[in-house]
Amino acid sequence: MASARRLVVKIGSSALTSLIGGLDTNRLDLLADAVEARMRAGSDVVVVSSGAVGAGLAPLGLTKRPTDLATKQAAASAGQLALAHAWGTSFARYGRTVGQVLLTAGDFGRRESHRNAQRTLDRLRSLGAIPVVNENDTVATEGLRFGDNDRLAALVAHLIGADALVLLSDVDGLYDGDPRRGKATFIPEVRSRDALDGVIAGTGGVLGTGGMASKLKAARLAADAGVPVLLAAASDAGAALGEGMVGTAFAARPVRLQARRFWVAHAAESHGSMHLDAGAVAAVAKRRRSLLAAGITAVQGHFYAGDVVDILDPDGKSVARGVVAYDSKELVTMLGRSTSELPPDMQRPVVHADDLVPS
């Protein structure tokens, strides 16, 4: 973390806003100070900032985070302007210009949008501006999804080839349980996914949509991209962006996923799902075999050959994602049938092992 030359810093809603006062510019200034110090030390920083909905609550007279999509988007619309202005004003103290970049996770699944986002971020940085990225909440077709800005930050880290990702929120790191409910052991470093066995991860608070579960998913995503992650409290931003000796560090995987497999696993939009029986789950998730029609018990959604779909176990838990070889209408006629029972043009795997990435 201390030697990373290119960083993505994600800042959670709870670090910037409150239900009563809305956007807290004093806290935002302290975070900008920490980012500026890191940049003066020679690093290149992209900020992923939550807080648009939280910043819009007070101006609209709302006393709690809305649950319906229209009100969420209205709050984001009002708050996004205030949030961008606050970041611009704060960094202007150092003579720096801010460029706002509004994205959704879906933008990373479309090649043209992906390239446009990459070019915009690269050009902003080459012009000496600080990119401040947020989800484009006001037009999100699937609503404000759980943990989306944590995931978005990890995708941005992959997009720009970051050396590290720093997640700043209201928690000081990872514990093996909820420290507010009694004894819980702090985990300073996570070297592999196996180290997370037994860890209980909660969901978001009153202002944010993420929570520890979201951050763990983001850390896994970044690890697959070869990017290490530091999870720390926003109040420790100076130390986190300094020597990095606070919070919990997540190691990147030794060999990053190939670009296509990373796209299938994390960036591509899912167009449907398939439920498998226990035998097919074992073959796909444990033995990394191709998925055959015989092991599929149900199909959900409307998709076409070449689309990415989620692959679920009998309980509905995701075990993999993959590029499907058949349209959903074709697949319905193939369920549970062995390869020898199918017509010659339907005897190839439903998802080939090369196009399948276990969760």
N, C-alpha and C positions, 0 to 999 in steps of 0.2 A: 504493500500500500504506500509506503513512504517513498518508494522509487518510481511509482507509476507516473508516466509522462502525460497520459491522456485518461481523464476520469469522467465518469458520469455520476452526478450527485442527485439522488432523488430525495425530495423533502415532502414529508407527509402533511396532510391537512391539519392534524392536531398540533403540529409545530408552528403553524402560521395563523390559525384562526381559533376563535372561541364562539360559543353560542350567543353570548351576551354582546360582546364588542365587535364581532366579525373579524376582519383582518387586523392582525397585530403587527404594525409596522416596526415596532421596536425589536421584536423577535426576528422579523425578516431582515432588519439591518444587521443584526448579529450574525445571521447566517451568511449574508452577503459579505460581511467582513472576513469570515472564515474562507469563503471561496476566493476572495480577492487575495488573501495571504497566500493561498496555494498557487494562484496564478502568478503572483510575483516571485514565487519560488521556482517558476519555470514550467509549471504544468498547464495543460490545456483542459478546460473544464466545460462540460455541458450540464446545465441544470434541468432536471425534470421536476416540475413543481405541481403538487396537488394544491387544493385549497380554493378552487373556483366556486364550488357550491357553497362551502363554508363562508367565503367572502361575500356571497350574495344574499345570505340569510338576513342579516341585520338591515341592509338597505331596503329589502322587500318586506320588512316587518314580520319575518318568520322566526319562530322561537325554537324550532327543532328541525332536524334534517328531514326533508320531505321524502315520502315513500313512492309517490306516483311520478311517472316519467316526465309529464309535462311540467310539473313544479320543479323537479330537479333541473330540467333543462332551462327553465326560466331563471332559477337561482344561478346556474352556471353562466348564463348570458350576462346577468348583472355583475356577477363576481369576477368573470374573466377580465373585464375591462379594468376593474380595480386592482386585480392581482398583477396584470401586466404593467400598469402604471406604477405600482409600488416597487416592483423589481427594477423598472427603468429609473425611477427616482433614486433608489438605493445605490445602484451601481454608478449612477451619474456623479456621486460623491467622489468617485475615483476616475472620472473622465471616461467611463466605459459606456458603450452603447449596447442595449439589449435587443435581440431579435426574437419575437415570439413565433413559435412553431407549434401549430395545433395538429395533432395526429390521433388516429385510433389504432388499436392493435391490428385491425383489419387492413390498414394501409401496408403493413409489412407482408401481407399475404398476396398482394398484387404487385407484379414485377415493376410496372410503370410507376406506381405510387412509391414503391420502395426506392427506386432509383432517384425519383424527384426529391424525396425526403433526404436521401444521402447527399445529393448535390447541394441542397439548400443548407444543410448543416455544415458541410465542408466549406461552402462559400462564406457563410457567416463567420466561421472561425478564421478563415484566411483574411477577412476584412477587419479582424480584431474585435468583432462583436461577441457577446456572450449569448448563445442560444438558450432560451428558456422554453422548454417543451412541456406541453400539457395535453391531456386527452381532449379531443374536440367534442366535449360533452353535449353541446347544444344540437348536434346532428347525429349523435350515436344511435344507430338503428337498433341496437340491442340494449339500450339503456346504459346506465353507469354500472358496468359489470364489476363483480366482486374482485378486488385486488388488481384492477386493470392498470393503475399507474405503476404499481410495483412491476408487473409484467412488462408494461410499456418501457420502463427504465431499463430492464434487462435487454429488451429488443433494441433499444437505442444503443446500448453498450456494444451489442453485436454489430449493429449497423455501422458505427463509426470506428470499429476496431479498437475499443477502449482497453486500457491496461488494467482497469479496476472499476468496480461499481460500489458506491457508498450509499446505503439506505439509511436515512435519518428520520426518526419518528419519535414517539413518546416512550419507547422502550429502550433500555440500555444494552440489550443483547438477547441471546437465546437462553432459555431455561428448560429443564426437563419437565416442567409443569408450570402452573400459574403461580408466580411469586406472591400475588395478592391473596391467595387462598391458603397460605401456609408454607411449609418447607418445600423449597425448590432449589435445585442445584444449577448454578450458572455454568454455561458451556462456552469457554473462551474460543474454541477452535473446532471446526468441523472439517475433517479431512476427506470424508467420503459419505455417500448416502447411507451406508450401514451404520454410521455413527448417529443417525437420527432415529434409529429404532427405539420406540418407547416414548419419544417426545410428543407431548400433547400440544397442538397448535390451535389457538382460538381465532375467532373472526374479528371484524372491525368494531370500532367504538362509535360514539354518538356523532362524530364529525366525519370520520373516514370510512372507506368501504373495504379496507384491506384487513389488517390484523396479521398475526404471526403466520398463519397458514399461507396467506398471500406472499409474505416475504420468503418463506421457505421455498415456495414454488418459483419465485423469481431467482432465488439463489441457485436452484437446480438448473433453471434455464440458462443463467449466465455461466454456470460451470460447464454446461454442454458447449457453450460458445468459447470456452477457454478463458473466461474472465473471472478472476477472484472477486469475492464480495465481502464488504464489511458492513455489519448491521450495528448501529449505535444510536444513542439518544441525540436528538437535535441539540440539546443543551451541552453536549460534548463535541459539537461540530468542529471547534478549533483543534482539539486533540485528534479527532477522527481524520481530519484533513491535513493534520501535521504528521506525526510519526505513526499514527494509526494504532496506538497501543491501548485502545479502548474497544468495548463492544465485542462482538463475535465475528471471527473471520471464517469465511467459507472458501476452501481451496477449489481451484478449477480442476476439472478432470484432466488427467495426464495427456490424453489425446482428444482434441476437440472433435465434435461430430462433423462429418462431411457436410458441405453446404446444403445439399439436397435433403439429407436426413434431418438436419436442423430445421429446414423449412417445413418438412412434413410434421415434425414433432412439435414445433412451437409457433411458427409464423403463419402457416396456411390456415385459411378459414375452413372449419368443418362443415360439411354439407349434409351430414346425417350420421347414423350410427348402426352398428350391428351387434347383436347379443350372441354370445357363444356359450356352448356347453363347457363343462369343467375340463373335458379332455382337450378341446380345442384351445382353451385358455392356457393349459400346460404346454401345449405344443408351440403356441405363439409367443407367450411371455417368458417361458423358461428355456425352451429348446431352440427358439428363434427360427421356427419352421414357417413355411408359407401357409397362409390360411386357405383351407378348402371349404367348399360349400357344405360338406357333411357336418361340420361342426357349428354351423350358424343356425340359431333357433328363431331369430326375429330380425326384421329390418325396420328402421325408422327413418323418416325423411325422404326427400326426393332428390336424388343425385344421379350423376352421369359417370360413365367410365372416364377415369382420369381425375376425378374429384378426390379430396381427402376426407376420410370418415373416421369417427371414433369407434374403437373396438372395445366392447364392454363384457364383463364377466356375468354370470347368472344373476348377481345381485345389483347389476347396473353400474358397477365401478369400472372406471376406465383402466384398461391394461395395456393399450397400445393405440397408435394411430397409423393409418396407412393409405396408400393410393389404390383405390378400388378399380378392378378391371371390367366391371359390368355396371350397367344402369340399374337403378333400384328396381324397376319393373321387371327386368330380366332376373335379378337376383331372387326376387320373391318366388319364382318358379323353381329355383334350384335348392331351396333350403332343405338341409338334412339329407340330401342325396349324395351318394358316393360318386366319385369321378367316373367310374365305369357305367353308371346309370344315366349320365348326361350325354347330350349330343356332342359330336366331335368338336364343334365350334364353342362349346362351353366347358371343355375339360382342362383349361388352364386354371391356375390358382385364382381365387377371388382377390387376394392380395399377395403378391410375390414377396418373399422374404427380403429382397433388396429394397422394396418399397414400404417396409413395415418397421416402425420404431416403437419398442416397448416403452411404457410409461416409467 
